[in-house]
Amino acid sequence: MRFDECHEGDYRIFVGALEAPRGDGYIAALVVNRVRGATGPRREAFRDDSLACGYRWRSADEALQYALNRARELIRSRSEMLAC
């Protein structure tokens, strides 16, 4: 199991690479929280514990990268919807 986190604008992204149930690869997971100010409350904007319908990546790095890219796509699409 490996985890990572980063900030993207007003969002905090948590990504994970979880060992697949049968041990043949890694499943990607993510949680995106909207953060209001440095000390403000966090609100979960999105969560998926089995991205890409549970597709198994060969390495934890591949799963983490997919999850991070997916989180950034979600944030961009959400920002575009709010701008309209």
OpenMM code with the backbone's topology and positions (N, CA, C; nanometers):
from openmm import Vec3, app, unit

residues = "MET ARG PHE ASP GLU CYS HIS GLU GLY ASP TYR ARG ILE PHE VAL GLY ALA LEU GLU ALA PRO ARG GLY ASP GLY TYR ILE ALA ALA LEU VAL VAL ASN ARG VAL ARG GLY ALA THR GLY PRO ARG ARG GLU ALA PHE ARG ASP ASP SER LEU ALA CYS GLY TYR ARG TRP ARG SER ALA ASP GLU ALA LEU GLN TYR ALA LEU ASN ARG ALA ARG GLU LEU ILE ARG SER ARG SER GLU MET LEU ALA CYS".split()
positions = [
    Vec3(0.0838, -0.1161, 0.0000),
    Vec3(0.0000, 0.0000, 0.0000),
    Vec3(0.0894, 0.1237, 0.0000),
    Vec3(0.0566, 0.2175, -0.0878),
    Vec3(0.1299, 0.3444, -0.0894),
    Vec3(0.0299, 0.4577, -0.1026),
    Vec3(0.0623, 0.5686, -0.0379),
    Vec3(-0.0253, 0.6853, -0.0405),
    Vec3(0.0569, 0.8096, -0.0694),
    Vec3(-0.0109, 0.9109, -0.1218),
    Vec3(0.0525, 1.0396, -0.1466),
    Vec3(-0.0563, 1.1455, -0.1372),
    Vec3(-0.0143, 1.2692, -0.1215),
    Vec3(-0.1103, 1.3794, -0.1183),
    Vec3(-0.0461, 1.5051, -0.1754),
    Vec3(-0.1306, 1.5941, -0.2257),
    Vec3(-0.0820, 1.7211, -0.2782),
    Vec3(-0.1980, 1.8205, -0.2786),
    Vec3(-0.1661, 1.9445, -0.3083),
    Vec3(-0.2660, 2.0513, -0.3188),
    Vec3(-0.2772, 2.0947, -0.4634),
    Vec3(-0.3978, 2.1248, -0.5046),
    Vec3(-0.4250, 2.1759, -0.6382),
    Vec3(-0.5286, 2.2868, -0.6209),
    Vec3(-0.4817, 2.4118, -0.6189),
    Vec3(-0.5727, 2.5232, -0.5954),
    Vec3(-0.6366, 2.5134, -0.4584),
    Vec3(-0.7705, 2.5162, -0.4543),
    Vec3(-0.8458, 2.5074, -0.3293),
    Vec3(-0.8752, 2.3633, -0.2878),
    Vec3(-0.8086, 2.2683, -0.3487),
    Vec3(-0.8371, 2.1280, -0.3226),
    Vec3(-0.7143, 2.0563, -0.2672),
    Vec3(-0.7404, 1.9593, -0.1831),
    Vec3(-0.6351, 1.8723, -0.1330),
    Vec3(-0.6651, 1.7319, -0.1851),
    Vec3(-0.5656, 1.6734, -0.2489),
    Vec3(-0.5821, 1.5439, -0.3143),
    Vec3(-0.5067, 1.4372, -0.2355),
    Vec3(-0.5759, 1.3288, -0.2052),
    Vec3(-0.5152, 1.2118, -0.1428),
    Vec3(-0.5290, 1.0966, -0.2426),
    Vec3(-0.4176, 1.0331, -0.2781),
    Vec3(-0.4222, 0.9204, -0.3706),
    Vec3(-0.3587, 0.7984, -0.3055),
    Vec3(-0.4043, 0.6819, -0.3491),
    Vec3(-0.3506, 0.5589, -0.2937),
    Vec3(-0.3374, 0.4506, -0.3982),
    Vec3(-0.2393, 0.3652, -0.3776),
    Vec3(-0.2212, 0.2442, -0.4581),
    Vec3(-0.2368, 0.1274, -0.3619),
    Vec3(-0.3458, 0.0557, -0.3776),
    Vec3(-0.3784, -0.0551, -0.2872),
    Vec3(-0.3491, -0.1872, -0.3567),
    Vec3(-0.2905, -0.2795, -0.2841),
    Vec3(-0.2628, -0.4100, -0.3427),
    Vec3(-0.3939, -0.4761, -0.3836),
    Vec3(-0.3961, -0.5291, -0.5033),
    Vec3(-0.5158, -0.5956, -0.5546),
    Vec3(-0.5477, -0.7173, -0.4676),
    Vec3(-0.6751, -0.7534, -0.4574),
    Vec3(-0.7154, -0.8633, -0.3702),
    Vec3(-0.6400, -0.9943, -0.3941),
    Vec3(-0.6072, -1.0234, -0.5175),
    Vec3(-0.5366, -1.1494, -0.5478),
    Vec3(-0.3871, -1.1287, -0.5635),
    Vec3(-0.3388, -1.0104, -0.5295),
    Vec3(-0.1963, -0.9840, -0.5296),
    Vec3(-0.1330, -0.9625, -0.6649),
    Vec3(-0.2124, -0.9413, -0.7674),
    Vec3(-0.1563, -0.9225, -0.9004),
    Vec3(-0.1713, -0.7787, -0.9478),
    Vec3(-0.1026, -0.6871, -0.8809),
    Vec3(-0.1044, -0.5472, -0.9199),
    Vec3(-0.1619, -0.4577, -0.8111),
    Vec3(-0.1929, -0.3345, -0.8537),
    Vec3(-0.2401, -0.2317, -0.7607),
    Vec3(-0.3664, -0.1651, -0.8140),
    Vec3(-0.4571, -0.1356, -0.7251),
    Vec3(-0.5792, -0.0626, -0.7570),
    Vec3(-0.5610, 0.0810, -0.7110),
    Vec3(-0.6051, 0.1760, -0.7918),
    Vec3(-0.5915, 0.3177, -0.7597),
    Vec3(-0.7149, 0.3684, -0.6854),
    Vec3(-0.6919, 0.4581, -0.5902),
    Vec3(-0.8003, 0.5191, -0.5129),
    Vec3(-0.7689, 0.6668, -0.4924),
    Vec3(-0.8744, 0.7462, -0.4724),
    Vec3(-0.8513, 0.8886, -0.4475),
    Vec3(-0.9608, 0.9494, -0.3627),
    Vec3(-0.9240, 1.0561, -0.2929),
    Vec3(-1.0179, 1.1404, -0.2194),
    Vec3(-0.9770, 1.2842, -0.2487),
    Vec3(-1.0748, 1.3662, -0.2862),
    Vec3(-1.0498, 1.5078, -0.3122),
    Vec3(-1.1325, 1.5876, -0.2123),
    Vec3(-1.0648, 1.6717, -0.1339),
    Vec3(-1.1314, 1.7585, -0.0372),
    Vec3(-1.1194, 1.9028, -0.0814),
    Vec3(-1.2261, 1.9766, -0.0660),
    Vec3(-1.2219, 2.1208, -0.0898),
    Vec3(-1.1801, 2.1847, 0.0418),
    Vec3(-1.0778, 2.2687, 0.0372),
    Vec3(-1.0245, 2.3319, 0.1572),
    Vec3(-1.0584, 2.4797, 0.1510),
    Vec3(-1.1130, 2.5308, 0.2591),
    Vec3(-1.1481, 2.6738, 0.2667),
    Vec3(-1.0541, 2.7418, 0.3632),
    Vec3(-0.9555, 2.8118, 0.3080),
    Vec3(-0.8592, 2.8823, 0.3924),
    Vec3(-0.7641, 2.7858, 0.4608),
    Vec3(-0.6640, 2.8419, 0.5258),
    Vec3(-0.5615, 2.7590, 0.5903),
    Vec3(-0.6179, 2.6795, 0.7077),
    Vec3(-0.7149, 2.7368, 0.7796),
    Vec3(-0.7691, 2.6686, 0.8972),
    Vec3(-0.9175, 2.6373, 0.8835),
    Vec3(-0.9725, 2.6644, 0.7663),
    Vec3(-1.1157, 2.6430, 0.7463),
    Vec3(-1.1531, 2.4969, 0.7335),
    Vec3(-1.2825, 2.4705, 0.7311),
    Vec3(-1.3291, 2.3320, 0.7230),
    Vec3(-1.3007, 2.2702, 0.5869),
    Vec3(-1.2874, 2.1382, 0.5871),
    Vec3(-1.2692, 2.0638, 0.4630),
    Vec3(-1.4006, 1.9959, 0.4293),
    Vec3(-1.4293, 1.9900, 0.3018),
    Vec3(-1.5499, 1.9225, 0.2571),
    Vec3(-1.5111, 1.8227, 0.1492),
    Vec3(-1.5486, 1.6986, 0.1650),
    Vec3(-1.5159, 1.5981, 0.0647),
    Vec3(-1.5914, 1.6280, -0.0634),
    Vec3(-1.5161, 1.6432, -0.1728),
    Vec3(-1.5764, 1.6740, -0.3014),
    Vec3(-1.5942, 1.5482, -0.3856),
    Vec3(-1.5045, 1.4524, -0.3689),
    Vec3(-1.5114, 1.3316, -0.4491),
    Vec3(-1.4324, 1.2206, -0.3820),
    Vec3(-1.4798, 1.0970, -0.3992),
    Vec3(-1.4093, 0.9799, -0.3463),
    Vec3(-1.4357, 0.8620, -0.4401),
    Vec3(-1.3315, 0.7862, -0.4670),
    Vec3(-1.3454, 0.6628, -0.5436),
    Vec3(-1.2391, 0.5661, -0.4937),
    Vec3(-1.2817, 0.4553, -0.4380),
    Vec3(-1.1901, 0.3565, -0.3812),
    Vec3(-1.1449, 0.2515, -0.4818),
    Vec3(-1.1970, 0.2582, -0.6018),
    Vec3(-1.1626, 0.1592, -0.7032),
    Vec3(-1.1728, 0.2232, -0.8413),
    Vec3(-1.0800, 0.3139, -0.8701),
    Vec3(-1.0819, 0.3871, -0.9968),
    Vec3(-1.0742, 0.2927, -1.1160),
    Vec3(-1.1303, 0.3371, -1.2275),
    Vec3(-1.1285, 0.2603, -1.3527),
    Vec3(-1.1861, 0.1198, -1.3312),
    Vec3(-1.2911, 0.1121, -1.2508),
    Vec3(-1.3608, -0.0150, -1.2239),
    Vec3(-1.2683, -0.1227, -1.1690),
    Vec3(-1.1703, -0.0816, -1.0913),
    Vec3(-1.0814, -0.1780, -1.0288),
    Vec3(-0.9690, -0.2289, -1.1175),
    Vec3(-0.9399, -0.1567, -1.2255),
    Vec3(-0.8288, -0.1962, -1.3136),
    Vec3(-0.7017, -0.2126, -1.2310),
    Vec3(-0.6218, -0.3102, -1.2654),
    Vec3(-0.4996, -0.3373, -1.1901),
    Vec3(-0.3770, -0.2888, -1.2665),
    Vec3(-0.3051, -0.1981, -1.2027),
    Vec3(-0.1800, -0.1492, -1.2601),
    Vec3(-0.0663, -0.2383, -1.2130),
    Vec3(0.0377, -0.2490, -1.2950),
    Vec3(0.1514, -0.3345, -1.2595),
    Vec3(0.2287, -0.2822, -1.1396),
    Vec3(0.2403, -0.1486, -1.1303),
    Vec3(0.3194, -0.0918, -1.0210),
    Vec3(0.2372, 0.0085, -0.9414),
    Vec3(0.2806, 0.0314, -0.8188),
    Vec3(0.2152, 0.1310, -0.7339),
    Vec3(0.2307, 0.2703, -0.7946),
    Vec3(0.3459, 0.2983, -0.8552),
    Vec3(0.3679, 0.4294, -0.9171),
    Vec3(0.2676, 0.4569, -1.0285),
    Vec3(0.2386, 0.3557, -1.1109),
    Vec3(0.1408, 0.3731, -1.2190),
    Vec3(0.0014, 0.4012, -1.1625),
    Vec3(-0.0357, 0.3298, -1.0581),
    Vec3(-0.1672, 0.3499, -0.9964),
    Vec3(-0.1774, 0.4887, -0.9342),
    Vec3(-0.0713, 0.5325, -0.8649),
    Vec3(-0.0715, 0.6663, -0.8040),
    Vec3(-0.0805, 0.7746, -0.9109),
    Vec3(-0.0058, 0.7587, -1.0190),
    Vec3(-0.0071, 0.8598, -1.1257),
    Vec3(-0.1446, 0.8690, -1.1905),
    Vec3(-0.2088, 0.7539, -1.2140),
    Vec3(-0.3430, 0.7547, -1.2708),
    Vec3(-0.4406, 0.8271, -1.1777),
    Vec3(-0.4340, 0.7949, -1.0498),
    Vec3(-0.5249, 0.8566, -0.9528),
    Vec3(-0.5039, 1.0075, -0.9467),
    Vec3(-0.3798, 1.0511, -0.9477),
    Vec3(-0.3506, 1.1945, -0.9433),
    Vec3(-0.4018, 1.2646, -1.0687),
    Vec3(-0.3793, 1.2052, -1.1846),
    Vec3(-0.4289, 1.2645, -1.3093),
    Vec3(-0.5807, 1.2716, -1.3101),
    Vec3(-0.6452, 1.1674, -1.2621),
    Vec3(-0.7918, 1.1654, -1.2569),
    Vec3(-0.8444, 1.2735, -1.1623),
    Vec3(-0.7804, 1.2895, -1.0475),
    Vec3(-0.8219, 1.3929, -0.9522),
    Vec3(-0.8100, 1.5310, -1.0156),
    Vec3(-0.6999, 1.5559, -1.0854),
    Vec3(-0.6812, 1.6863, -1.1506),
    Vec3(-0.7859, 1.7103, -1.2583),
    Vec3(-0.8227, 1.6060, -1.3329),
    Vec3(-0.9296, 1.6187, -1.4326),
    Vec3(-1.0612, 1.6558, -1.3664),
    Vec3(-1.0927, 1.5903, -1.2556),
    Vec3(-1.2170, 1.6196, -1.1832),
    Vec3(-1.2197, 1.7632, -1.1333),
    Vec3(-1.1076, 1.8109, -1.0817),
    Vec3(-1.1005, 1.9481, -1.0312),
    Vec3(-1.1186, 2.0467, -1.1459),
    Vec3(-1.0523, 2.0224, -1.2584),
    Vec3(-1.0659, 2.1123, -1.3739),
    Vec3(-1.2089, 2.1150, -1.4240),
    Vec3(-1.2724, 1.9989, -1.4352),
    Vec3(-1.4098, 1.9957, -1.4871),
    Vec3(-1.5052, 2.0629, -1.3897),
    Vec3(-1.4819, 2.0460, -1.2619),
    Vec3(-1.5664, 2.1104, -1.1610),
    Vec3(-1.5493, 2.2619, -1.1658),
    Vec3(-1.4263, 2.3081, -1.1820),
    Vec3(-1.3985, 2.4519, -1.1903),
    Vec3(-1.4629, 2.5130, -1.3124),
    Vec3(-1.4619, 2.4409, -1.4239),
    Vec3(-1.5245, 2.4906, -1.5461),
    Vec3(-1.6751, 2.5029, -1.5289),
    Vec3(-1.7372, 2.4062, -1.4585),
    Vec3(-1.8811, 2.4116, -1.4349),
    Vec3(-1.9164, 2.5297, -1.3449),
    Vec3(-1.8338, 2.5573, -1.2450),
    Vec3(-1.8626, 2.6670, -1.1531),
    Vec3(-1.8402, 2.8026, -1.2181),
    Vec3(-1.7557, 2.8093, -1.3228),
    Vec3(-1.7264, 2.9360, -1.3896),
    Vec3(-1.8401, 2.9808, -1.4795),
    Vec3(-1.9273, 2.8882, -1.5198),
    Vec3(-2.0377, 2.9221, -1.6113),
    Vec3(-2.1463, 2.9996, -1.5430),
] * unit.nanometer
topology = app.Topology()
chain = topology.addChain("A")
for resn in residues:
    res = topology.addResidue(resn, chain)
    for name in ("N", "CA", "C"):
        topology.addAtom(name, app.Element.getBySymbol(name[0]), res)
